[in-house]
Amino acid sequence: MSGNNEYGDLAVLDLTTLLEAFGEIGEDAKHTMRLFVGHTRALLDAITERLDAGDLAGASESAHAAKGAANMTGTLRLGALCGDIDRALRAGDASAARQKLASLPAIFTEAETEIRKIAG
């Protein structure tokens, strides 16, 4: 089980926030979306790296930053998952965080795919 069903009621990509910020999904919004993909990929890698190093606080910081970026870009499933990972890490529950991390690649790929359809 991939865990994606847990977040299935949330949009993979909801453009509302970007439309509010930019007024349209023009080049500026598309550029922001492309930056989000690269920046967030690095944050997601940092969650795992820091967790593997036993740095729960650092992993939590990365998860929290990824949650904020995802929510601002409208990748709501990814934002919810990163929020759950962050909460588990803040509670000191590395095991729960690792369970949630198992869903991260698939949910990030969903978001990235939708963004690339729009932003290239």
C-alpha positions as a Python dict, from the first residue, in 0.01 Angstrom:
ca = {
    (1, 'M'): (0, 0, 0),
    (2, 'S'): (152, 329, -108),
    (3, 'G'): (-22, 549, 143),
    (4, 'N'): (-148, 785, -129),
    (5, 'N'): (-511, 699, -49),
    (6, 'E'): (-471, 868, 289),
    (7, 'Y'): (-433, 1200, 104),
    (8, 'G'): (-664, 1117, -187),
    (9, 'D'): (-922, 1380, -93),
    (10, 'L'): (-663, 1655, -136),
    (11, 'A'): (-565, 1804, -470),
    (12, 'V'): (-238, 1698, -627),
    (13, 'L'): (-217, 2056, -757),
    (14, 'D'): (-458, 2338, -676),
    (15, 'L'): (-367, 2658, -861),
    (16, 'T'): (-575, 2887, -638),
    (17, 'T'): (-283, 3018, -432),
    (18, 'L'): (-69, 3085, -737),
    (19, 'L'): (-358, 3260, -913),
    (20, 'E'): (-409, 3478, -607),
    (21, 'A'): (-39, 3563, -595),
    (22, 'F'): (23, 3617, -967),
    (23, 'G'): (-322, 3691, -1111),
    (24, 'E'): (-263, 3434, -1383),
    (25, 'I'): (-55, 3127, -1454),
    (26, 'G'): (190, 3319, -1671),
    (27, 'E'): (566, 3296, -1693),
    (28, 'D'): (628, 3424, -1339),
    (29, 'A'): (399, 3162, -1187),
    (30, 'K'): (545, 2890, -1409),
    (31, 'H'): (897, 2992, -1309),
    (32, 'T'): (796, 2972, -943),
    (33, 'M'): (652, 2625, -1001),
    (34, 'R'): (974, 2505, -1165),
    (35, 'L'): (1182, 2648, -880),
    (36, 'F'): (953, 2472, -634),
    (37, 'V'): (1028, 2132, -790),
    (38, 'G'): (1406, 2163, -755),
    (39, 'H'): (1402, 2333, -417),
    (40, 'T'): (1152, 2091, -268),
    (41, 'R'): (1335, 1785, -400),
    (42, 'A'): (1641, 1904, -205),
    (43, 'L'): (1430, 1956, 109),
    (44, 'L'): (1279, 1609, 80),
    (45, 'D'): (1625, 1457, 42),
    (46, 'A'): (1735, 1652, 350),
    (47, 'I'): (1451, 1505, 556),
    (48, 'T'): (1577, 1153, 491),
    (49, 'E'): (1944, 1244, 529),
    (50, 'R'): (1888, 1420, 860),
    (51, 'L'): (1661, 1146, 991),
    (52, 'D'): (1921, 884, 897),
    (53, 'A'): (2180, 1088, 1089),
    (54, 'G'): (1954, 1094, 1395),
    (55, 'D'): (1889, 1468, 1361),
    (56, 'L'): (1514, 1476, 1424),
    (57, 'A'): (1510, 1853, 1475),
    (58, 'G'): (1689, 1911, 1144),
    (59, 'A'): (1461, 1665, 966),
    (60, 'S'): (1163, 1845, 1116),
    (61, 'E'): (1293, 2181, 990),
    (62, 'S'): (1321, 2039, 638),
    (63, 'A'): (975, 1882, 655),
    (64, 'H'): (826, 2207, 783),
    (65, 'A'): (991, 2407, 504),
    (66, 'A'): (871, 2155, 244),
    (67, 'K'): (518, 2175, 387),
    (68, 'G'): (514, 2552, 353),
    (69, 'A'): (651, 2547, 0),
    (70, 'A'): (404, 2279, -104),
    (71, 'N'): (107, 2464, 40),
    (72, 'M'): (213, 2793, -121),
    (73, 'T'): (244, 2619, -457),
    (74, 'G'): (-85, 2436, -419),
    (75, 'T'): (53, 2083, -400),
    (76, 'L'): (-185, 2001, -119),
    (77, 'R'): (-124, 1625, -90),
    (78, 'L'): (248, 1686, -60),
    (79, 'G'): (190, 1964, 193),
    (80, 'A'): (-30, 1743, 409),
    (81, 'L'): (221, 1457, 402),
    (82, 'C'): (512, 1686, 490),
    (83, 'G'): (302, 1828, 774),
    (84, 'D'): (240, 1478, 908),
    (85, 'I'): (612, 1398, 886),
    (86, 'D'): (695, 1723, 1064),
    (87, 'R'): (447, 1651, 1346),
    (88, 'A'): (587, 1300, 1394),
    (89, 'L'): (941, 1434, 1409),
    (90, 'R'): (848, 1711, 1653),
    (91, 'A'): (690, 1442, 1873),
    (92, 'G'): (1017, 1248, 1857),
    (93, 'D'): (854, 957, 1672),
    (94, 'A'): (1114, 863, 1411),
    (95, 'S'): (931, 539, 1335),
    (96, 'A'): (608, 719, 1241),
    (97, 'A'): (807, 968, 1035),
    (98, 'R'): (975, 685, 845),
    (99, 'Q'): (637, 523, 778),
    (100, 'K'): (513, 852, 630),
    (101, 'L'): (835, 896, 434),
    (102, 'A'): (754, 578, 242),
    (103, 'S'): (475, 769, 62),
    (104, 'L'): (689, 1071, -15),
    (105, 'P'): (841, 967, -351),
    (106, 'A'): (506, 880, -508),
    (107, 'I'): (328, 1191, -381),
    (108, 'F'): (614, 1418, -487),
    (109, 'T'): (619, 1255, -831),
    (110, 'E'): (244, 1319, -867),
    (111, 'A'): (297, 1686, -788),
    (112, 'E'): (600, 1717, -1013),
    (113, 'T'): (411, 1555, -1302),
    (114, 'E'): (120, 1799, -1269),
    (115, 'I'): (353, 2097, -1242),
    (116, 'R'): (550, 1992, -1550),
    (117, 'K'): (225, 1967, -1750),
    (118, 'I'): (168, 2335, -1681),
    (119, 'A'): (512, 2487, -1630),
    (120, 'G'): (728, 2263, -1845),
}
